[in-house]
């Protein structure tokens, strides 16, 4: 028996999964680049990328409705 999910529920699940992916990327970077002075630049680039991606997905989901 298949359960149909509404658009908003799919959006929320997608946002949660993408947030977890970006959080994992930040944590993994912290361990992989430990001791490198460029860690702040790398982590800030990942953070900006995460915010951009999540906002872009939000705008796409809002414009499709």
mmCIF file of the N, C-alpha and C atoms, coordinates in Angstrom:
data_MODEL
# 
_entry.id   MODEL 
# 
loop_
_atom_site.group_PDB 
_atom_site.id 
_atom_site.type_symbol 
_atom_site.label_atom_id 
_atom_site.label_alt_id 
_atom_site.label_comp_id 
_atom_site.label_asym_id 
_atom_site.label_entity_id 
_atom_site.label_seq_id 
_atom_site.pdbx_PDB_ins_code 
_atom_site.Cartn_x 
_atom_site.Cartn_y 
_atom_site.Cartn_z 
_atom_site.occupancy 
_atom_site.B_iso_or_equiv 
_atom_site.pdbx_formal_charge 
_atom_site.auth_seq_id 
_atom_site.auth_comp_id 
_atom_site.auth_asym_id 
_atom_site.auth_atom_id 
_atom_site.pdbx_PDB_model_num 
ATOM 1   N N  . UNK A 1 1  ? 0.838  -1.172 0.000  1.00 0.00 ? 1  UNK A N  1 
ATOM 2   C CA . UNK A 1 1  ? 0.000  0.000  0.000  1.00 0.00 ? 1  UNK A CA 1 
ATOM 3   C C  . UNK A 1 1  ? 0.889  1.244  0.000  1.00 0.00 ? 1  UNK A C  1 
ATOM 4   N N  . UNK A 1 2  ? 0.769  2.048  -0.995 1.00 0.00 ? 2  UNK A N  1 
ATOM 5   C CA . UNK A 1 2  ? 1.592  3.247  -1.111 1.00 0.00 ? 2  UNK A CA 1 
ATOM 6   C C  . UNK A 1 2  ? 0.895  4.425  -0.444 1.00 0.00 ? 2  UNK A C  1 
ATOM 7   N N  . UNK A 1 3  ? 1.693  5.222  0.227  1.00 0.00 ? 3  UNK A N  1 
ATOM 8   C CA . UNK A 1 3  ? 1.162  6.411  0.889  1.00 0.00 ? 3  UNK A CA 1 
ATOM 9   C C  . UNK A 1 3  ? 1.654  7.625  0.117  1.00 0.00 ? 3  UNK A C  1 
ATOM 10  N N  . UNK A 1 4  ? 0.735  8.454  -0.328 1.00 0.00 ? 4  UNK A N  1 
ATOM 11  C CA . UNK A 1 4  ? 1.100  9.671  -1.054 1.00 0.00 ? 4  UNK A CA 1 
ATOM 12  C C  . UNK A 1 4  ? 1.419  10.775 -0.051 1.00 0.00 ? 4  UNK A C  1 
ATOM 13  N N  . UNK A 1 5  ? 2.549  11.429 -0.267 1.00 0.00 ? 5  UNK A N  1 
ATOM 14  C CA . UNK A 1 5  ? 2.926  12.516 0.618  1.00 0.00 ? 5  UNK A CA 1 
ATOM 15  C C  . UNK A 1 5  ? 2.575  13.833 -0.048 1.00 0.00 ? 5  UNK A C  1 
ATOM 16  N N  . UNK A 1 6  ? 2.170  14.783 0.754  1.00 0.00 ? 6  UNK A N  1 
ATOM 17  C CA . UNK A 1 6  ? 1.867  16.103 0.218  1.00 0.00 ? 6  UNK A CA 1 
ATOM 18  C C  . UNK A 1 6  ? 3.160  16.820 -0.128 1.00 0.00 ? 6  UNK A C  1 
ATOM 19  N N  . UNK A 1 7  ? 3.058  17.864 -0.925 1.00 0.00 ? 7  UNK A N  1 
ATOM 20  C CA . UNK A 1 7  ? 4.239  18.621 -1.339 1.00 0.00 ? 7  UNK A CA 1 
ATOM 21  C C  . UNK A 1 7  ? 4.995  19.223 -0.172 1.00 0.00 ? 7  UNK A C  1 
ATOM 22  N N  . UNK A 1 8  ? 4.256  19.734 0.821  1.00 0.00 ? 8  UNK A N  1 
ATOM 23  C CA . UNK A 1 8  ? 4.938  20.366 1.947  1.00 0.00 ? 8  UNK A CA 1 
ATOM 24  C C  . UNK A 1 8  ? 5.676  19.336 2.796  1.00 0.00 ? 8  UNK A C  1 
ATOM 25  N N  . UNK A 1 9  ? 5.117  18.144 2.899  1.00 0.00 ? 9  UNK A N  1 
ATOM 26  C CA . UNK A 1 9  ? 5.798  17.101 3.675  1.00 0.00 ? 9  UNK A CA 1 
ATOM 27  C C  . UNK A 1 9  ? 7.058  16.639 2.943  1.00 0.00 ? 9  UNK A C  1 
ATOM 28  N N  . UNK A 1 10 ? 6.982  16.508 1.623  1.00 0.00 ? 10 UNK A N  1 
ATOM 29  C CA . UNK A 1 10 ? 8.165  16.146 0.845  1.00 0.00 ? 10 UNK A CA 1 
ATOM 30  C C  . UNK A 1 10 ? 9.234  17.220 0.990  1.00 0.00 ? 10 UNK A C  1 
ATOM 31  N N  . UNK A 1 11 ? 8.799  18.477 0.974  1.00 0.00 ? 11 UNK A N  1 
ATOM 32  C CA . UNK A 1 11 ? 9.747  19.584 1.110  1.00 0.00 ? 11 UNK A CA 1 
ATOM 33  C C  . UNK A 1 11 ? 10.448 19.529 2.461  1.00 0.00 ? 11 UNK A C  1 
ATOM 34  N N  . UNK A 1 12 ? 9.671  19.290 3.518  1.00 0.00 ? 12 UNK A N  1 
ATOM 35  C CA . UNK A 1 12 ? 10.278 19.242 4.852  1.00 0.00 ? 12 UNK A CA 1 
ATOM 36  C C  . UNK A 1 12 ? 11.279 18.105 4.976  1.00 0.00 ? 12 UNK A C  1 
ATOM 37  N N  . UNK A 1 13 ? 10.933 16.942 4.441  1.00 0.00 ? 13 UNK A N  1 
ATOM 38  C CA . UNK A 1 13 ? 11.848 15.798 4.502  1.00 0.00 ? 13 UNK A CA 1 
ATOM 39  C C  . UNK A 1 13 ? 13.101 16.095 3.685  1.00 0.00 ? 13 UNK A C  1 
ATOM 40  N N  . UNK A 1 14 ? 12.918 16.697 2.526  1.00 0.00 ? 14 UNK A N  1 
ATOM 41  C CA . UNK A 1 14 ? 14.062 17.052 1.686  1.00 0.00 ? 14 UNK A CA 1 
ATOM 42  C C  . UNK A 1 14 ? 14.974 18.048 2.404  1.00 0.00 ? 14 UNK A C  1 
ATOM 43  N N  . UNK A 1 15 ? 14.390 19.046 3.030  1.00 0.00 ? 15 UNK A N  1 
ATOM 44  C CA . UNK A 1 15 ? 15.183 20.049 3.745  1.00 0.00 ? 15 UNK A CA 1 
ATOM 45  C C  . UNK A 1 15 ? 15.944 19.416 4.912  1.00 0.00 ? 15 UNK A C  1 
ATOM 46  N N  . UNK A 1 16 ? 15.309 18.507 5.619  1.00 0.00 ? 16 UNK A N  1 
ATOM 47  C CA . UNK A 1 16 ? 15.975 17.841 6.742  1.00 0.00 ? 16 UNK A CA 1 
ATOM 48  C C  . UNK A 1 16 ? 17.142 17.010 6.243  1.00 0.00 ? 16 UNK A C  1 
ATOM 49  N N  . UNK A 1 17 ? 16.936 16.264 5.156  1.00 0.00 ? 17 UNK A N  1 
ATOM 50  C CA . UNK A 1 17 ? 18.014 15.439 4.616  1.00 0.00 ? 17 UNK A CA 1 
ATOM 51  C C  . UNK A 1 17 ? 19.177 16.287 4.111  1.00 0.00 ? 17 UNK A C  1 
ATOM 52  N N  . UNK A 1 18 ? 18.875 17.366 3.393  1.00 0.00 ? 18 UNK A N  1 
ATOM 53  C CA . UNK A 1 18 ? 19.946 18.236 2.917  1.00 0.00 ? 18 UNK A CA 1 
ATOM 54  C C  . UNK A 1 18 ? 20.675 18.916 4.075  1.00 0.00 ? 18 UNK A C  1 
ATOM 55  N N  . UNK A 1 19 ? 19.949 19.290 5.106  1.00 0.00 ? 19 UNK A N  1 
ATOM 56  C CA . UNK A 1 19 ? 20.589 19.895 6.278  1.00 0.00 ? 19 UNK A CA 1 
ATOM 57  C C  . UNK A 1 19 ? 21.537 18.908 6.947  1.00 0.00 ? 19 UNK A C  1 
ATOM 58  N N  . UNK A 1 20 ? 21.126 17.654 7.015  1.00 0.00 ? 20 UNK A N  1 
ATOM 59  C CA . UNK A 1 20 ? 22.000 16.625 7.590  1.00 0.00 ? 20 UNK A CA 1 
ATOM 60  C C  . UNK A 1 20 ? 23.242 16.406 6.734  1.00 0.00 ? 20 UNK A C  1 
ATOM 61  N N  . UNK A 1 21 ? 23.083 16.436 5.422  1.00 0.00 ? 21 UNK A N  1 
ATOM 62  C CA . UNK A 1 21 ? 24.236 16.278 4.525  1.00 0.00 ? 21 UNK A CA 1 
ATOM 63  C C  . UNK A 1 21 ? 25.229 17.416 4.735  1.00 0.00 ? 21 UNK A C  1 
ATOM 64  N N  . UNK A 1 22 ? 24.730 18.648 4.791  1.00 0.00 ? 22 UNK A N  1 
ATOM 65  C CA . UNK A 1 22 ? 25.622 19.792 4.980  1.00 0.00 ? 22 UNK A CA 1 
ATOM 66  C C  . UNK A 1 22 ? 26.264 19.775 6.365  1.00 0.00 ? 22 UNK A C  1 
ATOM 67  N N  . UNK A 1 23 ? 25.506 19.364 7.383  1.00 0.00 ? 23 UNK A N  1 
ATOM 68  C CA . UNK A 1 23 ? 26.072 19.274 8.735  1.00 0.00 ? 23 UNK A CA 1 
ATOM 69  C C  . UNK A 1 23 ? 27.183 18.223 8.764  1.00 0.00 ? 23 UNK A C  1 
ATOM 70  N N  . UNK A 1 24 ? 26.951 17.094 8.108  1.00 0.00 ? 24 UNK A N  1 
ATOM 71  C CA . UNK A 1 24 ? 27.985 16.063 8.042  1.00 0.00 ? 24 UNK A CA 1 
ATOM 72  C C  . UNK A 1 24 ? 29.221 16.590 7.318  1.00 0.00 ? 24 UNK A C  1 
ATOM 73  N N  . UNK A 1 25 ? 29.019 17.364 6.254  1.00 0.00 ? 25 UNK A N  1 
ATOM 74  C CA . UNK A 1 25 ? 30.151 17.937 5.523  1.00 0.00 ? 25 UNK A CA 1 
ATOM 75  C C  . UNK A 1 25 ? 30.968 18.867 6.414  1.00 0.00 ? 25 UNK A C  1 
ATOM 76  N N  . UNK A 1 26 ? 30.287 19.672 7.233  1.00 0.00 ? 26 UNK A N  1 
ATOM 77  C CA . UNK A 1 26 ? 31.010 20.571 8.151  1.00 0.00 ? 26 UNK A CA 1 
ATOM 78  C C  . UNK A 1 26 ? 31.812 19.791 9.189  1.00 0.00 ? 26 UNK A C  1 
ATOM 79  N N  . UNK A 1 27 ? 31.207 18.773 9.763  1.00 0.00 ? 27 UNK A N  1 
ATOM 80  C CA . UNK A 1 27 ? 31.894 17.975 10.781 1.00 0.00 ? 27 UNK A CA 1 
ATOM 81  C C  . UNK A 1 27 ? 33.060 17.209 10.160 1.00 0.00 ? 27 UNK A C  1 
ATOM 82  N N  . UNK A 1 28 ? 32.838 16.620 8.995  1.00 0.00 ? 28 UNK A N  1 
ATOM 83  C CA . UNK A 1 28 ? 33.909 15.875 8.323  1.00 0.00 ? 28 UNK A CA 1 
ATOM 84  C C  . UNK A 1 28 ? 35.068 16.795 7.962  1.00 0.00 ? 28 UNK A C  1 
ATOM 85  N N  . UNK A 1 29 ? 34.763 18.001 7.514  1.00 0.00 ? 29 UNK A N  1 
ATOM 86  C CA . UNK A 1 29 ? 35.816 18.960 7.181  1.00 0.00 ? 29 UNK A CA 1 
ATOM 87  C C  . UNK A 1 29 ? 36.619 19.341 8.411  1.00 0.00 ? 29 UNK A C  1 
ATOM 88  N N  . UNK A 1 30 ? 35.935 19.496 9.530  1.00 0.00 ? 30 UNK A N  1 
ATOM 89  C CA . UNK A 1 30 ? 36.637 19.854 10.768 1.00 0.00 ? 30 UNK A CA 1 
ATOM 90  C C  . UNK A 1 30 ? 37.654 18.784 11.141 1.00 0.00 ? 30 UNK A C  1 
ATOM 91  N N  . UNK A 1 31 ? 37.296 17.527 10.925 1.00 0.00 ? 31 UNK A N  1 
ATOM 92  C CA . UNK A 1 31 ? 38.240 16.448 11.255 1.00 0.00 ? 31 UNK A CA 1 
ATOM 93  C C  . UNK A 1 31 ? 39.320 16.279 10.187 1.00 0.00 ? 31 UNK A C  1 
ATOM 94  N N  . UNK A 1 32 ? 38.962 16.429 8.930  1.00 0.00 ? 32 UNK A N  1 
ATOM 95  C CA . UNK A 1 32 ? 39.921 16.189 7.849  1.00 0.00 ? 32 UNK A CA 1 
ATOM 96  C C  . UNK A 1 32 ? 40.950 17.303 7.704  1.00 0.00 ? 32 UNK A C  1 
ATOM 97  N N  . UNK A 1 33 ? 40.583 18.532 8.008  1.00 0.00 ? 33 UNK A N  1 
ATOM 98  C CA . UNK A 1 33 ? 41.482 19.674 7.801  1.00 0.00 ? 33 UNK A CA 1 
ATOM 99  C C  . UNK A 1 33 ? 41.994 20.192 9.148  1.00 0.00 ? 33 UNK A C  1 
ATOM 100 N N  . UNK A 1 34 ? 41.943 19.367 10.154 1.00 0.00 ? 34 UNK A N  1 
ATOM 101 C CA . UNK A 1 34 ? 42.353 19.766 11.503 1.00 0.00 ? 34 UNK A CA 1 
ATOM 102 C C  . UNK A 1 34 ? 43.805 20.249 11.500 1.00 0.00 ? 34 UNK A C  1 
ATOM 103 N N  . UNK A 1 35 ? 44.029 21.425 12.045 1.00 0.00 ? 35 UNK A N  1 
ATOM 104 C CA . UNK A 1 35 ? 45.371 21.971 12.140 1.00 0.00 ? 35 UNK A CA 1 
ATOM 105 C C  . UNK A 1 35 ? 45.786 22.819 10.953 1.00 0.00 ? 35 UNK A C  1 
ATOM 106 N N  . UNK A 1 36 ? 45.019 22.823 9.896  1.00 0.00 ? 36 UNK A N  1 
ATOM 107 C CA . UNK A 1 36 ? 45.340 23.619 8.716  1.00 0.00 ? 36 UNK A CA 1 
ATOM 108 C C  . UNK A 1 36 ? 44.767 25.025 8.904  1.00 0.00 ? 36 UNK A C  1 
ATOM 109 N N  . UNK A 1 37 ? 45.558 26.053 8.672  1.00 0.00 ? 37 UNK A N  1 
ATOM 110 C CA . UNK A 1 37 ? 45.036 27.412 8.862  1.00 0.00 ? 37 UNK A CA 1 
ATOM 111 C C  . UNK A 1 37 ? 43.906 27.773 7.894  1.00 0.00 ? 37 UNK A C  1 
ATOM 112 N N  . UNK A 1 38 ? 43.747 27.039 6.824  1.00 0.00 ? 38 UNK A N  1 
ATOM 113 C CA . UNK A 1 38 ? 42.695 27.337 5.847  1.00 0.00 ? 38 UNK A CA 1 
ATOM 114 C C  . UNK A 1 38 ? 41.341 26.774 6.268  1.00 0.00 ? 38 UNK A C  1 
ATOM 115 N N  . UNK A 1 39 ? 41.261 26.142 7.441  1.00 0.00 ? 39 UNK A N  1 
ATOM 116 C CA . UNK A 1 39 ? 40.014 25.516 7.875  1.00 0.00 ? 39 UNK A CA 1 
ATOM 117 C C  . UNK A 1 39 ? 38.872 26.526 7.968  1.00 0.00 ? 39 UNK A C  1 
ATOM 118 N N  . UNK A 1 40 ? 39.172 27.748 8.387  1.00 0.00 ? 40 UNK A N  1 
ATOM 119 C CA . UNK A 1 40 ? 38.116 28.755 8.522  1.00 0.00 ? 40 UNK A CA 1 
ATOM 120 C C  . UNK A 1 40 ? 37.543 29.127 7.163  1.00 0.00 ? 40 UNK A C  1 
ATOM 121 N N  . UNK A 1 41 ? 38.400 29.227 6.166  1.00 0.00 ? 41 UNK A N  1 
ATOM 122 C CA . UNK A 1 41 ? 37.937 29.544 4.818  1.00 0.00 ? 41 UNK A CA 1 
ATOM 123 C C  . UNK A 1 41 ? 37.113 28.401 4.242  1.00 0.00 ? 41 UNK A C  1 
ATOM 124 N N  . UNK A 1 42 ? 37.585 27.186 4.462  1.00 0.00 ? 42 UNK A N  1 
ATOM 125 C CA . UNK A 1 42 ? 36.879 26.014 3.927  1.00 0.00 ? 42 UNK A CA 1 
ATOM 126 C C  . UNK A 1 42 ? 35.519 25.866 4.588  1.00 0.00 ? 42 UNK A C  1 
ATOM 127 N N  . UNK A 1 43 ? 35.488 25.970 5.906  1.00 0.00 ? 43 UNK A N  1 
ATOM 128 C CA . UNK A 1 43 ? 34.210 25.817 6.611  1.00 0.00 ? 43 UNK A CA 1 
ATOM 129 C C  . UNK A 1 43 ? 33.243 26.951 6.284  1.00 0.00 ? 43 UNK A C  1 
ATOM 130 N N  . UNK A 1 44 ? 33.763 28.158 6.117  1.00 0.00 ? 44 UNK A N  1 
ATOM 131 C CA . UNK A 1 44 ? 32.853 29.250 5.759  1.00 0.00 ? 44 UNK A CA 1 
ATOM 132 C C  . UNK A 1 44 ? 32.309 29.058 4.353  1.00 0.00 ? 44 UNK A C  1 
ATOM 133 N N  . UNK A 1 45 ? 33.103 28.527 3.434  1.00 0.00 ? 45 UNK A N  1 
ATOM 134 C CA . UNK A 1 45 ? 32.617 28.244 2.081  1.00 0.00 ? 45 UNK A CA 1 
ATOM 135 C C  . UNK A 1 45 ? 31.540 27.160 2.116  1.00 0.00 ? 45 UNK A C  1 
ATOM 136 N N  . UNK A 1 46 ? 31.723 26.147 2.939  1.00 0.00 ? 46 UNK A N  1 
ATOM 137 C CA . UNK A 1 46 ? 30.709 25.097 3.072  1.00 0.00 ? 46 UNK A CA 1 
ATOM 138 C C  . UNK A 1 46 ? 29.439 25.667 3.687  1.00 0.00 ? 46 UNK A C  1 
ATOM 139 N N  . UNK A 1 47 ? 29.577 26.518 4.674  1.00 0.00 ? 47 UNK A N  1 
ATOM 140 C CA . UNK A 1 47 ? 28.403 27.128 5.306  1.00 0.00 ? 47 UNK A CA 1 
ATOM 141 C C  . UNK A 1 47 ? 27.628 28.009 4.323  1.00 0.00 ? 47 UNK A C  1 
ATOM 142 N N  . UNK A 1 48 ? 28.338 28.820 3.560  1.00 0.00 ? 48 UNK A N  1 
ATOM 143 C CA . UNK A 1 48 ? 27.683 29.663 2.562  1.00 0.00 ? 48 UNK A CA 1 
ATOM 144 C C  . UNK A 1 48 ? 27.010 28.788 1.505  1.00 0.00 ? 48 UNK A C  1 
ATOM 145 N N  . UNK A 1 49 ? 27.674 27.715 1.085  1.00 0.00 ? 49 UNK A N  1 
ATOM 146 C CA . UNK A 1 49 ? 27.084 26.794 0.117  1.00 0.00 ? 49 UNK A CA 1 
ATOM 147 C C  . UNK A 1 49 ? 25.819 26.144 0.658  1.00 0.00 ? 49 UNK A C  1 
ATOM 148 N N  . UNK A 1 50 ? 25.837 25.774 1.923  1.00 0.00 ? 50 UNK A N  1 
ATOM 149 C CA . UNK A 1 50 ? 24.663 25.148 2.540  1.00 0.00 ? 50 UNK A CA 1 
ATOM 150 C C  . UNK A 1 50 ? 23.496 26.124 2.590  1.00 0.00 ? 50 UNK A C  1 
ATOM 151 N N  . UNK A 1 51 ? 23.755 27.343 3.015  1.00 0.00 ? 51 UNK A N  1 
ATOM 152 C CA . UNK A 1 51 ? 22.687 28.340 3.097  1.00 0.00 ? 51 UNK A CA 1 
ATOM 153 C C  . UNK A 1 51 ? 22.136 28.625 1.706  1.00 0.00 ? 51 UNK A C  1 
ATOM 154 N N  . UNK A 1 52 ? 23.014 28.778 0.726  1.00 0.00 ? 52 UNK A N  1 
ATOM 155 C CA . UNK A 1 52 ? 22.579 29.032 -0.643 1.00 0.00 ? 52 UNK A CA 1 
ATOM 156 C C  . UNK A 1 52 ? 21.721 27.885 -1.167 1.00 0.00 ? 52 UNK A C  1 
ATOM 157 N N  . UNK A 1 53 ? 22.170 26.662 -0.965 1.00 0.00 ? 53 UNK A N  1 
ATOM 158 C CA . UNK A 1 53 ? 21.433 25.490 -1.463 1.00 0.00 ? 53 UNK A CA 1 
ATOM 159 C C  . UNK A 1 53 ? 20.061 25.373 -0.808 1.00 0.00 ? 53 UNK A C  1 
ATOM 160 N N  . UNK A 1 54 ? 20.005 25.519 0.496  1.00 0.00 ? 54 UNK A N  1 
ATOM 161 C CA . UNK A 1 54 ? 18.731 25.383 1.190  1.00 0.00 ? 54 UNK A CA 1 
ATOM 162 C C  . UNK A 1 54 ? 17.764 26.495 0.789  1.00 0.00 ? 54 UNK A C  1 
ATOM 163 N N  . UNK A 1 55 ? 18.258 27.708 0.615  1.00 0.00 ? 55 UNK A N  1 
ATOM 164 C CA . UNK A 1 55 ? 17.378 28.797 0.198  1.00 0.00 ? 55 UNK A CA 1 
ATOM 165 C C  . UNK A 1 55 ? 16.945 28.618 -1.255 1.00 0.00 ? 55 UNK A C  1 
ATOM 166 N N  . UNK A 1 56 ? 17.840 28.120 -2.113 1.00 0.00 ? 56 UNK A N  1 
ATOM 167 C CA . UNK A 1 56 ? 17.504 27.880 -3.508 1.00 0.00 ? 56 UNK A CA 1 
ATOM 168 C C  . UNK A 1 56 ? 16.428 26.801 -3.612 1.00 0.00 ? 56 UNK A C  1 
ATOM 169 N N  . UNK A 1 57 ? 16.553 25.728 -2.823 1.00 0.00 ? 57 UNK A N  1 
ATOM 170 C CA . UNK A 1 57 ? 15.529 24.679 -2.817 1.00 0.00 ? 57 UNK A CA 1 
ATOM 171 C C  . UNK A 1 57 ? 14.207 25.232 -2.300 1.00 0.00 ? 57 UNK A C  1 
ATOM 172 N N  . UNK A 1 58 ? 14.263 26.116 -1.326 1.00 0.00 ? 58 UNK A N  1 
ATOM 173 C CA . UNK A 1 58 ? 13.031 26.717 -0.800 1.00 0.00 ? 58 UNK A CA 1 
ATOM 174 C C  . UNK A 1 58 ? 12.345 27.549 -1.880 1.00 0.00 ? 58 UNK A C  1 
ATOM 175 N N  . UNK A 1 59 ? 13.127 28.367 -2.575 1.00 0.00 ? 59 UNK A N  1 
ATOM 176 C CA . UNK A 1 59 ? 12.557 29.213 -3.631 1.00 0.00 ? 59 UNK A CA 1 
ATOM 177 C C  . UNK A 1 59 ? 11.957 28.353 -4.739 1.00 0.00 ? 59 UNK A C  1 
ATOM 178 N N  . UNK A 1 60 ? 12.614 27.262 -5.093 1.00 0.00 ? 60 UNK A N  1 
ATOM 179 C CA . UNK A 1 60 ? 12.083 26.369 -6.136 1.00 0.00 ? 60 UNK A CA 1 
ATOM 180 C C  . UNK A 1 60 ? 10.782 25.748 -5.683 1.00 0.00 ? 60 UNK A C  1 
ATOM 181 N N  . UNK A 1 61 ? 10.701 25.333 -4.417 1.00 0.00 ? 61 UNK A N  1 
ATOM 182 C CA . UNK A 1 61 ? 9.485  24.679 -3.938 1.00 0.00 ? 61 UNK A CA 1 
ATOM 183 C C  . UNK A 1 61 ? 8.332  25.668 -3.826 1.00 0.00 ? 61 UNK A C  1 
ATOM 184 N N  . UNK A 1 62 ? 8.624  26.911 -3.495 1.00 0.00 ? 62 UNK A N  1 
ATOM 185 C CA . UNK A 1 62 ? 7.573  27.914 -3.382 1.00 0.00 ? 62 UNK A CA 1 
ATOM 186 C C  . UNK A 1 62 ? 7.055  28.304 -4.763 1.00 0.00 ? 62 UNK A C  1 
ATOM 187 N N  . UNK A 1 63 ? 7.951  28.415 -5.721 1.00 0.00 ? 63 UNK A N  1 
ATOM 188 C CA . UNK A 1 63 ? 7.541  28.843 -7.062 1.00 0.00 ? 63 UNK A CA 1 
ATOM 189 C C  . UNK A 1 63 ? 6.764  27.746 -7.801 1.00 0.00 ? 63 UNK A C  1 
ATOM 190 N N  . UNK A 1 64 ? 6.933  26.474 -7.400 1.00 0.00 ? 64 UNK A N  1 
ATOM 191 C CA . UNK A 1 64 ? 6.204  25.386 -8.042 1.00 0.00 ? 64 UNK A CA 1 
ATOM 192 C C  . UNK A 1 64 ? 4.782  25.274 -7.567 1.00 0.00 ? 64 UNK A C  1 
ATOM 193 N N  . UNK A 1 65 ? 4.451  25.852 -6.441 1.00 0.00 ? 65 UNK A N  1 
ATOM 194 C CA . UNK A 1 65 ? 3.120  25.692 -5.869 1.00 0.00 ? 65 UNK A CA 1 
ATOM 195 C C  . UNK A 1 65 ? 2.105  26.506 -6.592 1.00 0.00 ? 65 UNK A C  1 
# 
